[in-house]
Amino acid sequence: MQTILGSGGAIGVELAKALKTYTNKIRLVSQNPKKVNKSDELMAADLLNTDDVRKAVEGSEIVYVTVGFPYSAKVWKEVWPKFIADVISACKEFNAKLVFFDNIYMYDPKYLDRMTEDTPIKPPSKKGQVRAEVAQMIMDEVIAGKLTALIARSADFYGPGIKSSSMLNETIIKPLTIGGKANLLGSVNSKHSYTYTPDAGKATALLGNTSDAYNQVWHLPTAADPFTGAQWTWLIASELGIKPNYQLVNRYMVWILGYFTPIMKEILEMMYQYKKDYIFDSSKFEKRFGFKPTPYHIGLKEILTADSIKIQE
């Protein structure tokens, strides 16, 4: 049995699709799980309940963590360490391998222009501090020889079917489709990598089913030479057949917007990721598995087609 904790999100769905290559025994766990494959086993669970986590992990050979808790530093600090402690405990009890889907919030911002698996850990944000803490909890158990696990890290992601969880959709695609301007955070000319969710799902499944991939960190395949905010806007507008209008959104504007849209308050501490080049290097994975990431222009076309995105008159 291969189990996905947090199966309803963008990554969980793509992972479930990809796991069919390796097994017909897939358990999807969330508050309200829905089948992705006909043979999927569904388990409704509260992943903040220790007993529910234990039951979800029991009988599993591999456990994938793709859960997404509310985007709040306060919530993350309260729930992530407890949840990961419960998952680690259950994996150790039932001798299950752990695959943790992670982001890059814990990296030292000085090295954003070329992030590798060896980038120093020095998070400048509260959310980044939480991610650093839980990743270290996992690797401490690995180093101690008590847990077999790997960490699969992704850049900001984009893909078909993603709505509010994609910054690319929220800041550029959605505003353009309603006749507005793309909102570029921090900088117009800084490059920004995005991981394509179907690639992330396939790669995470591949890592989980490769025995020598464990006990280390991997960057998931992400296209090289990313676009700047202005270039992303131009490409998306070109595909939609509209003018590439955009505006630069500074910290003050985000702070003001936070009074009306709570999530903007949470974005404020993450704006450092958009003020300089944010380039995600996945060459370790690409060389090991011969995997070529989906080029940005192809991924974007697939998104616009799959989501039937049209201009609102």
C-alpha positions in Angstrom: 0.0 0.0 0.0 1.2 3.5 -0.9 -0.6 6.2 1.0 -1.0 9.9 0.3 -1.7 12.2 3.3 -3.4 15.3 2.0 -4.6 13.7 -1.3 -7.0 16.4 -2.4 -4.6 19.2 -3.4 -3.0 19.8 -6.7 0.1 17.8 -5.9 -1.8 14.9 -4.3 -4.0 14.5 -7.3 -1.0 14.5 -9.8 0.9 12.1 -7.5 -2.1 9.7 -7.3 -2.2 9.6 -11.1 1.5 8.9 -11.3 1.5 6.2 -8.7 -0.6 3.9 -11.0 2.6 3.2 -12.8 4.0 1.5 -9.7 1.1 0.0 -7.8 -2.7 -0.6 -7.8 -2.8 -0.3 -4.0 -3.1 3.5 -3.4 -4.8 5.0 -0.3 -6.0 8.5 -0.4 -6.3 10.3 2.9 -8.0 13.7 3.5 -11.0 15.2 5.2 -13.1 14.4 2.1 -11.1 12.1 -0.2 -12.2 11.5 -3.8 -10.9 8.8 -6.1 -8.4 9.7 -8.8 -8.0 6.1 -10.0 -10.8 3.5 -10.0 -8.9 1.2 -7.6 -8.0 3.9 -5.0 -8.9 3.2 -1.4 -10.4 6.2 0.4 -9.9 7.1 4.0 -11.5 10.2 5.6 -9.3 11.5 8.4 -8.5 14.5 10.5 -4.7 14.8 9.9 -4.4 16.8 13.1 -5.7 13.9 15.1 -2.9 11.5 16.2 -5.0 8.4 16.1 -6.3 9.2 12.6 -2.7 9.7 11.3 -1.7 6.4 12.9 -4.7 4.6 11.2 -3.9 6.2 7.9 -0.3 5.0 8.0 -0.9 1.5 9.2 -0.3 -1.1 6.5 1.5 1.4 4.3 4.8 0.6 2.6 5.3 4.3 1.5 3.7 7.4 2.9 3.6 10.6 0.9 2.9 13.9 2.7 1.4 16.4 0.4 -1.0 18.1 2.8 -1.5 21.8 2.6 -2.5 23.6 5.8 -4.1 27.1 5.8 -1.5 29.7 4.5 -0.9 31.3 7.9 2.4 31.6 9.9 0.4 31.2 13.1 -1.4 28.1 11.9 1.8 26.6 10.5 3.6 27.0 13.8 0.8 25.3 15.7 0.1 22.4 13.4 3.1 21.4 11.2 5.5 20.2 14.0 2.8 18.2 15.7 1.6 16.7 12.4 5.1 15.7 11.3 5.9 14.2 14.8 2.7 12.1 14.4 3.7 11.0 10.9 7.2 10.1 11.9 6.0 8.2 14.9 3.5 6.2 12.8 6.0 5.5 10.0 8.5 4.2 12.6 5.8 2.0 14.3 4.7 0.4 11.0 8.0 0.4 9.2 6.8 2.7 6.4 9.1 4.9 4.2 8.3 8.6 4.2 8.3 11.0 1.3 7.9 14.6 2.3 6.8 17.1 -0.4 8.5 20.4 0.6 9.0 23.9 -0.6 12.1 26.2 -0.4 11.0 28.7 2.2 13.9 27.6 4.5 16.7 28.6 2.1 19.0 31.5 2.8 17.7 34.4 0.6 21.2 35.3 -0.4 21.3 32.1 -2.6 17.9 32.4 -4.4 19.5 33.1 -7.7 20.7 29.4 -7.9 19.1 27.1 -5.4 20.4 23.5 -5.2 19.9 20.8 -2.6 23.0 22.1 -0.8 21.7 25.7 -0.5 22.3 26.9 3.1 19.3 26.9 5.5 18.6 30.3 6.9 14.9 31.2 6.6 14.0 34.9 6.9 10.3 34.3 7.4 8.2 32.8 10.1 6.7 30.3 7.6 10.2 29.4 6.5 11.3 28.8 10.1 8.5 26.3 10.4 9.5 24.5 7.2 13.1 24.3 8.3 12.0 22.9 11.7 9.9 20.1 10.3 12.4 19.2 7.6 15.1 18.9 10.3 12.8 16.7 12.4 12.7 14.2 9.5 16.4 14.3 8.7 17.3 13.9 12.4 15.5 10.6 12.4 17.1 9.6 9.1 20.6 10.4 10.5 19.8 8.5 13.7 18.9 5.4 11.5 15.4 5.3 12.9 13.5 6.3 9.7 13.8 5.9 5.9 12.7 9.1 4.3 13.4 11.6 1.6 12.5 15.2 1.0 11.2 16.3 -2.4 11.4 20.1 -2.8 9.5 22.1 -5.4 9.7 25.7 -6.4 6.4 27.7 -6.5 4.2 25.6 -8.7 1.8 26.0 -11.6 -0.4 23.5 -13.5 -3.9 22.6 -14.7 -6.7 22.8 -12.2 -4.9 25.0 -9.7 -6.7 28.0 -8.5 -5.8 30.0 -5.4 -2.8 27.9 -4.5 -0.8 29.1 -7.5 0.8 32.5 -7.3 1.2 32.6 -11.1 -2.6 32.1 -11.4 -3.5 34.6 -8.7 -1.1 37.4 -9.7 -1.1 37.2 -13.5 -3.5 34.7 -15.2 -6.6 35.6 -13.2 -6.3 39.4 -13.3 -5.6 39.3 -17.1 -8.7 37.2 -17.8 -11.0 39.7 -16.0 -9.6 42.6 -18.0 -7.3 43.9 -15.3 -3.5 44.2 -14.9 -1.1 41.5 -13.8 0.2 42.2 -10.3 3.9 41.7 -10.2 5.3 41.4 -6.7 8.5 43.2 -5.8 10.1 43.4 -9.2 9.2 43.4 -12.9 12.5 42.1 -14.2 13.5 39.4 -11.8 13.3 35.8 -13.1 11.1 33.3 -11.2 11.1 29.5 -11.5 7.8 27.5 -11.4 7.5 23.7 -11.1 4.9 22.1 -13.3 2.6 20.0 -11.2 2.3 17.0 -13.5 6.1 16.9 -13.5 6.2 17.2 -9.7 3.7 14.3 -9.4 5.6 12.0 -11.7 8.9 12.8 -10.1 7.7 12.3 -6.5 6.2 8.9 -7.4 9.5 8.0 -9.1 11.5 9.0 -6.1 9.2 7.1 -3.7 9.7 3.9 -5.7 13.4 4.2 -6.1 15.2 2.5 -3.2 18.5 4.4 -3.4 16.7 7.8 -3.6 16.0 7.8 0.1 17.7 9.5 3.0 18.5 12.7 1.0 17.0 15.8 -0.4 15.9 16.2 -4.1 14.8 19.1 -6.1 11.9 18.2 -8.3 12.3 18.7 -12.1 11.8 22.4 -13.0 12.5 24.0 -16.4 15.7 26.1 -16.5 16.0 29.7 -17.7 12.7 31.0 -16.1 10.9 34.1 -17.3 10.8 37.5 -15.6 7.4 38.8 -14.3 7.1 41.0 -17.4 7.9 38.0 -19.7 5.4 35.8 -18.0 2.8 38.5 -18.5 3.7 38.9 -22.1 3.5 35.1 -22.8 0.2 34.6 -21.0 -1.4 37.7 -22.6 -0.1 36.5 -26.0 -1.8 33.1 -25.5 -5.0 34.8 -24.5 -4.9 37.3 -27.3 -4.9 40.4 -25.1 -2.6 43.2 -24.2 0.2 42.4 -21.7 -0.8 45.0 -19.1 0.8 44.8 -15.7 1.6 46.8 -12.6 4.3 46.6 -10.0 3.0 45.9 -6.5 5.2 47.0 -3.6 5.2 46.1 0.1 3.0 49.1 1.0 0.3 48.1 -1.6 0.3 44.5 -0.3 0.0 45.8 3.3 -3.0 47.8 2.3 -4.6 44.9 0.5 -4.1 42.8 3.6 -6.9 44.8 5.3 -9.3 43.5 2.7 -7.8 40.1 1.8 -6.2 38.3 4.8 -4.0 36.1 2.6 -2.1 39.2 1.4 -0.9 39.7 4.9 0.7 36.3 4.7 2.3 37.1 1.4 4.0 40.2 2.8 6.8 38.3 4.5 7.4 36.2 1.4 7.9 39.1 -1.0 11.7 38.8 -0.7 11.3 35.8 -3.1 10.1 38.2 -5.9 12.6 41.1 -5.5 15.5 39.2 -7.1 16.1 36.2 -9.4 14.5 33.1 -8.0 16.1 30.2 -9.9 15.5 26.6 -8.9 18.2 24.1 -10.0 16.9 20.5 -10.5 20.0 19.1 -12.3 20.6 16.4 -9.7 17.2 14.8 -10.4 17.4 15.3 -14.2 20.8 13.7 -14.4 20.0 10.8 -12.1 16.7 9.9 -13.9 17.1 11.4 -17.4 14.0 13.4 -16.8 13.3 16.6 -18.9 11.0 19.1 -17.2 8.1 20.5 -19.2 9.1 23.7 -21.0 7.2 26.8 -19.7 5.5 27.6 -22.9 4.2 24.1 -23.3 3.0 23.9 -19.7 1.2 27.2 -20.0 -0.6 26.1 -23.1 -1.7 22.9 -21.4 -3.0 25.0 -18.4 -5.0 27.4 -20.6 -6.5 24.5 -22.6 -7.2 22.1 -19.6 -8.8 24.9 -17.5 -10.7 26.3 -20.5 -9.5 29.8 -19.5 -11.3 32.5 -21.5 -11.4 36.3 -21.4 -14.4 37.6 -19.4 -16.2 40.2 -21.4 
